[in-house]
Amino acid sequence: MSTARDLMVIALDVKPSRPLERGDLSLALAGAEAYDLLRAEVLTLDGDRVVPGLQPELGDRLLDEAASSLLRQVPYEPLQDWLWRRGRGLTSAYLADLEQEGQLTWARVRWLPLRGGHPVLTDTEARRRAAYRWAADEPVLLTLATAVGIRDEPAGEEPGVTDDAVLTVLAAVHEAVMELGAVRQRRAIEEAAFANVWRGA
């Protein structure tokens, strides 16, 4: 199991501290993939640039897909750009993958056509593994979960990450989520102003 899969499982299994936005979660999933690719030496960071490295089979379809998406031409892609590009629709991709593997079912709602309701995790080894990492306060998983609102910001100092490259990835995820939140807020203000014009306010 990858960190991204563990994060997806936790997002489904833990009551969030605030409503989750799919776009935020997609960015965090991309960040989790970047972390796993760093650990596997599939990428390194040169400043804020993603430098591709080895291309081993990682045994995870979506993680292999993430590795294949790395741009291999100089100058290499900025990490922020890769997070936005890779993150597009990533929550839906992980949900579909978990469902295909039998780790996820959908609670049906009678009045919704076709597949409706909400996703429900089945009792699997993958779910238990994610729960173990969560209960163990694994710092990367907790930091990514905090960025998207699965849990609140910690009140005090916690044992954290010391690797500079990992810290760069986590900071990039946080910045991207903040940027996306600002875009949503700006759109909401514009839509409210537009609605007021039509109402003659």
Steps between C-alpha positions, in 0.01 A plus 500: 500500500615850419474810716242638256282190541535521877400868486196416284395229746542736795298769319215248469541347846554799730246770574666819369541816704343694212321403176748351252539650155585253224746744343689537829512124548620448142792737559588321825483162322744632239725616783480156660602346168794740476608392849489131405686568175768682701538200730526266201762731338272541199538875540723748679459872547740765372367804678136503397558292185395134472792301363404150379721212604456124486193345338443175688167317510347615826223241521229764522315604184436861598849548641649358179277744311633785716858396423424490127356850516834657601639729232849390398611805304721777636399737654301265716148579618444704818353290781196727530422455130529122530268494803234694309539290186517163673231591752231569242221250572723287722241449774263341249783281367579367848133441580459305176814297571389411853160399369651285225716322759194426716617729780209740453127471448232764459212538745199524270240768541158401363418830336834538321538331160783256429785525749407738775560566865837499664810277484539235770829322568504124535701332774832432329867474589556829316248675722664359812843608377382856442336504843827379654700781336236749613499373860882505500495875415711445187611861437470517119153345502387729783641812329322421173178425689528831683550691174161386367305521827476135602636617832565835665836672517690364802504730800860436599826369368488149358780272383529601138683444177867591473575407136522820293354347184200360688449834673502667156229264377283556808540878476409490129182306578405749771558796266301338218205425730506860629510629144206282399304621803565861399377425146179345638443797728553746214256309279239491778527879542472555124197269474330672793561840342363373167189361672444834674513681166232271358282545809542875469671526835 
